Amino acid sequence: MIRLRVLEILREQNHTKYWLFKQMDLSYQNFNRMIMNKTSSIRFENIEKLSTILNCSIDDLFEKVDSTEYENDNKS
């Protein structure tokens, strides 16, 4: 499975989820689903926004994890 690493990147950069939310121009519900890896799709424009706002490559935003780890992350 592929998952977003946004929370890790925010921690590395000493930013909050709220800081990012204010810059993304999304509803909180959609933003939270995306950030918490609880969605099955993400618009390309949102990937580009994340990359620009976080000043990182698109590759940095994603990581591949095994299915078991992904399912455990999404149970909470």
N, C-alpha and C positions, 0 to 999 in steps of 0.2 A: 504494500500500500504506500501511497505517497501522502505526506502530511506537511502542513505549513509549520515553519519554525518561528513564527512571528513573536511568540511570547519569549522565546530564548533570545532573539535578537533585541527585543525591547529591554530585557534585563541587561544584556551586554552593553547597551547604549544608555542605560539609566533613564529610560523613558517608561511611562505608564501606558497601560491599555487605554485609559481615558484620553491621554495626550494623542494617541494615534486615532482613536475614534473621532475626535474633534476635527481632525484633518482629512478624514476619509470621505465625508459627505455621504454616509449610508445611514439607514435606520439602525438603531442600536441592536435590534433583534438580528438583522442580517449580518451586521458587523461581528457580533458575538459568535454567531454560528460559524462564520468563516474563521475567525481567530481560534476558536476552540476545536476546529476540525470536525464540525458536526454538519457539514454540508457535502453534497456529492459533486458540486460544480462551483467554479469561481469564474467570474467574467475576466476576460483578458485585460480590460481596462482597470479592474481592481488589482490585478497582479502588477500591472505597470505602476499604479499609484503607490502600492506598498513598496515596491522597489525604489521609487523616487523618494518617497517620504523617509524611508529608512536608510536611504543612501547605500543600498547594497545591490548586488546582482540578483537577477531572477533565480539563478542557481542557488544562491544563499537562502532563499525563501523556503525551499523545499528539501525534504529528505525522504529517503525510502526506508520504510520500517517493515518488519515482518508483520504478518496479519495478526498474530497473537498480541503483540505489543500495541498495535493500532486499536484492537478491540478493547484491551484493558484501559487505554487512555480515554476511550469514548464511553465507558461505563459510568464515569463520575458525572 
